[in-house]
Amino acid sequence: MSNPNAESAQTPIRHPESGRRYSLEELEALAGEGDPWALGKLDEWELQFANEYRVSHKDRCPDPGCDQYGEPVTLCYSENGELLDVDHGGWGHPPAIEQAKAS
């Protein structure tokens, strides 16, 4: 007679959606639901980056030419308020010419 608990204990933790990149907020939500994969990823992030870098990504990408237009970003401004960079977290791009002129 096999023990069903022993079998589940040996099952590897699986990525919720293989191949998908998750934002920090999504990982936090999954971890809040008790997802062990997300809990592990949050631990990894905190060990590597938490003391150095945490971005709120409360703004939205203003560049209609960007593949991730409207997605959460951090907008980086110069001292005089000129938009310098659109930071998508892990990658970024300069603002669209029309957007830079509007700043």
C-alpha positions as CSV (number, residue, x, y, z in Angstrom):
1,M,0.0,0.0,0.0
2,S,1.6,3.3,-1.1
3,N,1.4,6.5,0.9
4,P,-0.2,9.3,-1.2
5,N,1.5,12.0,0.9
6,A,4.9,10.6,0.1
7,E,4.1,10.8,-3.6
8,S,3.0,14.5,-3.4
9,A,6.1,15.4,-1.3
10,Q,8.3,14.2,-4.2
11,T,6.4,16.1,-6.9
12,P,8.6,19.0,-8.1
13,I,7.2,22.5,-7.6
14,R,5.9,23.7,-11.0
15,H,5.9,27.2,-12.5
16,P,2.2,28.3,-12.6
17,E,2.4,29.1,-16.4
18,S,5.6,27.8,-18.0
19,G,7.4,30.4,-20.1
20,R,5.5,33.4,-18.7
21,R,7.3,36.3,-17.0
22,Y,5.7,37.5,-13.8
23,S,5.8,41.0,-12.3
24,L,6.8,41.4,-8.7
25,E,3.2,42.3,-7.9
26,E,1.9,39.1,-9.5
27,L,4.5,37.0,-7.6
28,E,3.4,38.7,-4.4
29,A,-0.2,37.9,-5.1
30,L,0.6,34.3,-5.9
31,A,2.7,34.0,-2.8
32,G,-0.1,35.5,-0.8
33,E,-2.3,32.6,-2.0
34,G,0.4,30.2,-0.8
35,D,1.9,29.2,-4.2
36,P,5.3,27.6,-3.3
37,W,6.9,28.5,-6.6
38,A,6.1,32.1,-6.2
39,L,7.3,32.1,-2.6
40,G,10.6,30.7,-3.7
41,K,10.9,33.3,-6.5
42,L,10.2,36.1,-4.0
43,D,12.8,34.8,-1.7
44,E,15.3,34.8,-4.6
45,W,14.4,38.3,-5.6
46,E,14.8,39.6,-2.0
47,L,18.2,38.0,-1.6
48,Q,19.5,39.5,-4.9
49,F,17.7,42.8,-5.3
50,A,15.6,44.0,-2.4
51,N,18.4,46.0,-0.7
52,E,19.5,47.5,-4.0
53,Y,16.5,48.1,-6.1
54,R,12.8,48.1,-5.8
55,V,10.6,50.0,-8.3
56,S,6.9,50.8,-7.9
57,H,6.0,50.7,-11.6
58,K,3.0,52.9,-10.8
59,D,3.1,54.8,-14.1
60,R,2.0,53.4,-17.5
61,C,4.2,53.2,-20.7
62,P,3.2,56.3,-22.6
63,D,4.8,55.2,-25.9
64,P,2.2,53.9,-28.4
65,G,5.1,52.5,-30.5
66,C,6.2,50.2,-27.7
67,D,5.1,46.6,-27.6
68,Q,4.2,47.1,-23.9
69,Y,2.3,50.3,-24.3
70,G,0.1,51.0,-21.3
71,E,1.9,48.4,-19.1
72,P,3.3,49.4,-15.6
73,V,6.6,51.3,-15.8
74,T,8.7,53.8,-13.9
75,L,9.2,57.1,-15.7
76,C,12.6,58.6,-15.1
77,Y,12.8,62.4,-15.2
78,S,15.7,64.9,-15.3
79,E,16.0,67.7,-12.6
80,N,14.0,70.0,-14.9
81,G,11.2,67.5,-15.4
82,E,12.2,66.3,-18.8
83,L,11.3,62.6,-19.4
84,L,14.5,60.8,-19.9
85,D,13.7,57.1,-19.8
86,V,10.8,54.6,-19.6
87,D,11.9,51.8,-17.3
88,H,10.0,48.5,-17.8
89,G,12.0,46.8,-15.1
90,G,14.9,44.8,-16.5
91,W,14.8,46.9,-19.7
92,G,13.8,50.3,-20.8
93,H,13.7,52.8,-23.7
94,P,13.9,56.5,-24.4
95,P,10.6,58.3,-24.6
96,A,8.9,58.7,-27.9
97,I,9.8,62.0,-29.5
98,E,6.2,63.3,-29.2
99,Q,6.1,62.3,-25.5
100,A,9.5,64.0,-24.8
101,K,8.3,67.2,-26.4
102,A,5.1,67.2,-24.3
103,S,7.0,66.9,-21.0
